[in-house]
Amino acid sequence: MSDFTFLDARGLDTAEAYRLVIGCVVPRPIAWITTVDGKGCVNAAPFSSYNYVATSPPMLAVNIASREGAIKDTARNIRETGEFVVNVATEHTMEAMHACGENYPPGISEIDALGIDLLPSRLVRPPRIASTPVQMECRLDQVVVLGRGVNTLFIGEVVAFHLSSDVYDGKRVDSARMRPLARLGGPFYAGLGEIYHRPMLQRPPGGEGWLPITEASKK
Ligand SMILES: Cc1cc2nc3c(=O)[nH]c(=O)nc-3n(C[C@H](O)[C@H](O)[C@H](O)COP(=O)(O)O)c2cc1C
C-alpha cells in the first residue's frame, strides 16, 4: 500500500492549485487558437485547458486565465468578435506553437513575428494555421466566469471542420498519423506513445462507431 499526501484544496492559493491541477490533469490536448482583433490583426496562442464538451452540435470549451489581472488577447478577441479557430497542435508544429505562448503585446501579431503561414477560413474571420492537419472554425456560444474570476470558460460551437487528407480518410481522423501534441505539468510536452485497442462497449451517440461493436454490447 503506497502513502498518499492529503491536501485540502479549499485552502490552496491560485499558484499552488495551478501547479497541482496541471500535474494531475494530464495529458492535455492543445488548442492553438487564432482570433482577430477589431482591426483585423491576427492573434495566435496555445491553450491546453481545453476539450470537446458537446456533439449536438459539436462544441469545444477553453479556459483562458487572466494575466496579472489583465485579459489575454485571445479572450478579448473572442469576446469582441464571437469567433475563433482551434488549430490542433502536433509534434510537427510544437516549436512555433510553443513560441506563441510568449506574451506579445496587443496589436503585435505572433503570426508576423514568427512567420506562421495562414489559410483563410470559410465561415469565420480568423484564419487557420496552415501547418496543422485539423482546424475547427468556432462561433462563441457561452462565456462562463469561473470561481473567483481568474478563469473564464469560452464555449464555442464548431461550425466547420478542415481535415487534411494526411490524417482524414473521409470517415475518421487517424490519431497515429496526426501525431497530436499533449501538454503535461511544468514545461513538458508528450507525443501519443503506444495506442491500445479495445472494442466499443456502447454505440456512440447517433450511430455506429468505427470500432467493432461486440455481441455483448448490442444487448
Ligand atoms: C502549451 C501551452 C498551453 C497553455 N494553456 C493555457 C491555458 O489553457 N489557459 C491560459 O490562460 N493560458 C495558457 N497558456 C498560456 C498562453 O498561451 C499565454 O498566456 C499567451 O501569451 C496568451 O496569448 P494572448 O494574450 O495572445 O491570448 C498556455 C501556454 C502554452 C505554451
The ligand as an SDF file (V2000), in Angstrom:
LIG
                    3D

 31 33  0  0  0  0  0  0  0  0999 V2000
    1.2200   24.6370  -24.2970 C   0  0  0  0  0  0  0  0  0  0  0  0
    0.6110   25.8340  -23.6260 C   0  0  0  0  0  0  0  0  0  0  0  0
   -0.6520   25.7360  -23.0860 C   0  0  0  0  0  0  0  0  0  0  0  0
   -1.2560   26.8470  -22.4830 C   0  0  0  0  0  0  0  0  0  0  0  0
   -2.5230   26.7240  -21.9680 N   0  0  0  0  0  0  0  0  0  0  0  0
   -3.1410   27.7990  -21.4530 C   0  0  0  0  0  0  0  0  0  0  0  0
   -4.4810   27.7080  -20.9910 C   0  0  0  0  0  0  0  0  0  0  0  0
   -5.1260   26.6670  -21.0700 O   0  0  0  0  0  0  0  0  0  0  0  0
   -5.0810   28.8340  -20.4910 N   0  0  0  0  0  0  0  0  0  0  0  0
   -4.4000   30.0240  -20.4290 C   0  0  0  0  0  0  0  0  0  0  0  0
   -4.9800   31.0260  -19.9840 O   0  0  0  0  0  0  0  0  0  0  0  0
   -3.1320   30.1380  -20.8670 N   0  0  0  0  0  0  0  0  0  0  0  0
   -2.4940   29.0730  -21.3950 C   0  0  0  0  0  0  0  0  0  0  0  0
   -1.2210   29.1820  -21.8660 N   0  0  0  0  0  0  0  0  0  0  0  0
   -0.5580   30.4970  -21.8320 C   0  0  0  0  0  0  0  0  0  0  0  0
   -0.9870   31.3530  -23.0350 C   0  0  0  0  0  0  0  0  0  0  0  0
   -0.6990   30.7270  -24.2560 O   0  0  0  0  0  0  0  0  0  0  0  0
   -0.2140   32.6820  -22.9490 C   0  0  0  0  0  0  0  0  0  0  0  0
   -0.6680   33.4030  -21.8080 O   0  0  0  0  0  0  0  0  0  0  0  0
   -0.3380   33.5360  -24.1920 C   0  0  0  0  0  0  0  0  0  0  0  0
    0.5950   34.6040  -24.0980 O   0  0  0  0  0  0  0  0  0  0  0  0
   -1.7210   34.1150  -24.3990 C   0  0  0  0  0  0  0  0  0  0  0  0
   -1.6500   34.8650  -25.5860 O   0  0  0  0  0  0  0  0  0  0  0  0
   -2.6490   36.0110  -25.9840 P   0  0  0  0  0  0  0  0  0  0  0  0
   -2.5030   37.1400  -24.9740 O   0  0  0  0  0  0  0  0  0  0  0  0
   -2.1850   36.3800  -27.3600 O   0  0  0  0  0  0  0  0  0  0  0  0
   -4.0270   35.4360  -25.9510 O   0  0  0  0  0  0  0  0  0  0  0  0
   -0.5680   28.0790  -22.4290 C   0  0  0  0  0  0  0  0  0  0  0  0
    0.7340   28.1800  -22.9560 C   0  0  0  0  0  0  0  0  0  0  0  0
    1.3110   27.0630  -23.5530 C   0  0  0  0  0  0  0  0  0  0  0  0
    2.6950   27.1860  -24.1420 C   0  0  0  0  0  0  0  0  0  0  0  0
  1  2  1  0
  2  3  1  0
  2 30  2  0
  3  4  2  0
  4  5  1  0
  4 28  1  0
  5  6  2  0
  6  7  1  0
  6 13  1  0
  7  8  2  0
  7  9  1  0
  9 10  1  0
 10 11  2  0
 10 12  1  0
 12 13  2  0
 13 14  1  0
 14 15  1  0
 14 28  1  0
 15 16  1  0
 16 17  1  0
 16 18  1  0
 18 19  1  0
 18 20  1  0
 20 21  1  0
 20 22  1  0
 22 23  1  0
 23 24  1  0
 24 25  2  0
 24 26  1  0
 24 27  1  0
 28 29  2  0
 29 30  1  0
 30 31  1  0
M  END
$$$$
